[in-house]
Structure formats: structure tokens, C-alpha cells
């Protein structure tokens, strides 16, 4: 305990000072920043974009991550180490690099995705992935899923490897099929991991900036603007009151996820005891 105390105190100080400073700034300006934030004509669209972005990217990463982990845990799969290394590439490469590659791939005029779909006859004309207000948020969310799903895959794979093979074999002998094993053995085993992954992915999504900024800069016409992009725009304009207000709103939303995570962990501990 004494050995980790200095690191814990340093971490607490580095986290608390910015949070306390931001909250104090919002309080001392009499709530002007918050009032101006919620008076913005596009605040409703920004909040909706943030919700869609967060829920969509978290759900997508969980689904792809679980599916990939189940495939990697299959006894029939060969060269598991190689496949595991390959699927981790999206997670370990720098965010700017990933966003730039996808911006090229999704380009309307020379993008690899459009060219491939045109060659296969799936589409008749290029799709404006990053310039169509109706689909741009989905397009950038798919990039976020591509980047974060390997993290879920790694976490779930570690849990699946810890499930005793004898338990799975006993379930098969008793007549349990794949869906029953998934429901009664695998899903309960990864419940805590699911909570950890969900919280981590939500925090990443709420603070994500690089992917949207590099690919669309929040456009077109604010169709992909989320809270971090709005914060950056306020910072560029030198509007410190609005910057602090957006930061406090992000903090409150993140706290909701943290409370949900804490309650889930407490429930798991009580059930185990």
C-alpha cells in the first residue's frame, strides 16, 4: 500500500486539479457559460449526435469484439497467434493515421471502398460517405468501432481462455448446445468484463476527437459535431466560458457511466459472496 500511495496521490492531483478548476470557473461566471451552451441553435443536434455516436460505437465495438473473441477461442482455428496479432493492428496504430487512412478510403472521388463497390456492381454511383449529412455520423462511428473493437476482443479472449474446458465439456455431455453454453456459461463469465469494456468504450467515445476532426471536422453543416468537437471550436474562438461549460457537461455524462459501472461491479461482488 505504501509503495503505490505516491503514484495514487499524483494521479488524484493530476485528475482533481483540472476538474476542480473547471467547475470553479463555471460557478464563478454565474452559469453564463452553461446558459450560452444551451442557447446555441445547434445544441440539440450536438447532443443527439453525441448520443448516437456513443451508443452506436459502444454497441458496435462490443458486438464485433465478442464475435471476434468467440472466433479466436475456437479450437478449429489455426494460427491463432497470427490472427490475434493482425486484429490488434487497428487498436495500436495512432489515431491520426487510422483516421487519415479511412478518410482516403471513404473519399467520394478516389476512395477504395466506393471503387470496390462499383466494381462489384453493388452501387451505381459513388456514395458520399463523409459529405452526406444522413450517413456521415454512421460512417465515422464505423471507424471508431474498427479502432476500439480489438480492445474488447482482447479483454473477452482473456476471460474465455480462463473458462475451464471441463465445464464446457460437461455442459455438452448434458446435452447443452452452443446457444445454451453461450447463455448460461460464457455470458455470465464475461459480465464483469462487459461492464469494464462498456465504461471504457463510452469514455473513449465521449472524449473522442481525432477521428471526427481528421475526417470531417464536424461537418457537413454540423452533422458529425459532437461535444469534443464543439469544445474545440469554442477553444479556437477563445471562448473560455463555453469551453468550461462543455467540459462540465462531458464530466457529468461520464459520471453517469461511472456510477452505472460501480453499481454493476458492486452487484457482481455481492452475488459472488
N, C-alpha and C positions, 0 to 999 in steps of 0.2 A: 504493500500500500504506500509506504513512504517513498518507494522508488518512482511510482507513477504520479505522485502528488504534484511535483513541479510541472510536469507536462500537462496534467489536468488543469492546474491553475492558469498556465499560459494559454491553453485553449479556451478556457472560460473567459479570460480577459479579452482575448482577441475577438471572441464572439459577442461578448456583452457590450464592449465599448461602442462598436458601430450601431448595435441595436438601441442602446440607451440614448446615444446621441441623436439618432434619427427620430425616436419617439419624442424626446425633449424638443427637438426642432419643430415637430408637428404641433406639439402642445403650445409652445411659446408663440407661434404665429396665429394663435386663436382659431385654429382649424381652417384657416384660409386656403391652405393647400388642398385639404380634403374637399372643401366646398368647390373649389375650382376644378378639381379632378372629376367630381360627379356632375359638374355643369358642362363638361366637354360634350360637344354634339355627338362624338363617336364613342363615348364611354360604354354605351350599351353593346355596341358591336365588338369593342375590345374585350369586354368581359365575356361575351358569348364566344368569341374566338379563343380566348384563354381556356374556357371550359371545354370546348370541343377539342382543342389541341391537347390538353392534359388528359382527358378521359380517353380520347382516341389513341394517343401514343402509348399510354399505360396499358390499356386493354390489348392493343395490338402486340406490344412487346411481350406481355405475359403469355398470350396465345402462341406466338411464334417461338418464344423461349421454351415453353412447356413442350410443344410439339418437337422441337429440335432436341431437347433433353431426352425425351422418350425414344427418339430415333437413335441417338448416340448410346443409349443404355441397352439397345437391342443386342442380343447375343449373336444375331446373324450378320451384324455389320462388321466389315473388315476394315483394317487401317483406321481404327477409332482415333488414335492419337493424331494422325494426319488431318482427319476431318475436324477434330476439335480445334486444332491449330488454325485451320482455314476459316472456320466460322467465327473465330475471335478477332480476325483482322478488322472488321468494321468498328469494333469497340476500342481497339488500341490505336488506330490511326488518329492523327489530330483532327479536331472538328472542322477546322478551316479547309483542310484537304478534302475531307468527306463531302462537305457542302459544295466545294468548287467542282469536284468530280460529278456530283449529281446535278449541279446547275448546267454543266455541259451536256450530260446525258439526257436531261429533260428539255433541252433547248428546242424551240419550235422549228427552227430552220435547219439545224445540223445535228440535232440530238440523236444519240444512238437508239433510244427507246422508240422514238417516232419512226426512224428509218427501219427498224426491225419489224414493227407492227405493220408498216406499209408494205414491206417485202412479203410478209406472211398473208397480206390481204385482210387483216383484222380491221384496219381503219382505211377510210378512203382519202383522208386528208390529215395533215399534221395536227396533233392536239396541242393546244396552248396550255401546257401543264402549269406553268408558272406565271401566266398572264391572264388566265381566265378566272375571274372572281369566284365562280361557282365551284371550282375544283382546286384552287391553289392551296387552300389550307389542308386539304386531304393529301395533296402531293408532298408538302413539306412535312406533314405528320408521318408519312410513309418513310421519309428519310430518317426522322427521329427513331422510328421503330427499327429500321435497319441498323442504326448505330447502337441502340440500347438492348435489343433482343439477345445478343450474345451474353450480356451480363446475367440475364435471367437464366439462360441456358446453362451457364457455368454454375450458378448457385443451385439450380434444381438438380443438375447432374451429380453434384456432390452429395445431395441428400439421397438421391436414388441409389447411388453406389453404397450407401450405408444401410439400406434395407436388406435384412438377411435373406439370402436366397432360399433358405429352408422355409421361411414364412411364405414366400411366393409359391414354392413347390407344394406346400401343404394345402394352400388355397386351391391350386389346380387339381390336386388329388380329390379334394372335397367337391369338385365339380364347378368351381368358380371360373367364369370366362374372363376375357380381357376387360369388358366394362365393369364387372363386379370387382376385379382386382384393382382397377383404377379408382373406383368409388370408395371402396372400404379399406384399402391398404395404402395406395400411393397418395391420394389426395389428403387424407389425414396426416400422412408423414410430412408433406410439404406445406402444411397450413402455416406454420410459423415463418417458413422461408417465403411464402407468398406475401405475408404481411410486410416482411422486410423489403422484398423486391418492390411491392406496390408503393411503399413510402419513399424508397429511394428514387424510383422512376417518376413519381409525382413531383418530388423536389427538383429533380433534374429538369422536368418539363416546365415547371413554374419559373425556373431560372434560366431556361434555355434562351440563348441569344444568337449564337454563331450561325446555326443552320438557317434560320429565317432571315437574318441580316445579310448573309452572303448570297442567298438565293433570290430573295425578293425585296429585302429592306422594308418589309411590312406591307408591300403593295400586292396587287394593284388597287389603288384607291382605298387602302387600309384593310383589304380583305384578309390579310395574314398578319395584321398587327395584334400582338399580344402584350401583356403588361411589361415584360422586359424591354420590348421594342419601344413602347410608349415612354418608359423611364429614360431610355437612351435619347429619344427625341427631346424630352424635357431638359435633359442634361446638355444636349447640344445647343438648346436655346438659352441656357444659363438660368433656367427656372428652378432654383433650388427648393422652393416650397413645394412645387409639383413633384419634383424628384423624391422628396421625403414622403409625400403623401402616397405615391405609387409604391414605394418601398414598404411602408407600413401596411398597405393593403396586401402586398405579397406575403409579408410576415404573418398576417392574420390568417390568410388562406393556408399557408404552410403549417401553421399551428393546428389547424383543424385536422390535417392529415396526421400530424404528430400525436394528437390526442387519440385519434382512431387507432393508430398503431399501438400506443401504450395500453389502451383498453383491450386490444386483441391479444397482446403479449400477456397481460395480467390474467385474462380468461384462460389462455393455454397453460399458464403456470398453475392456476387453481385446479384445472382438470387433471394435470399430471400428478398433483399432490393429493 
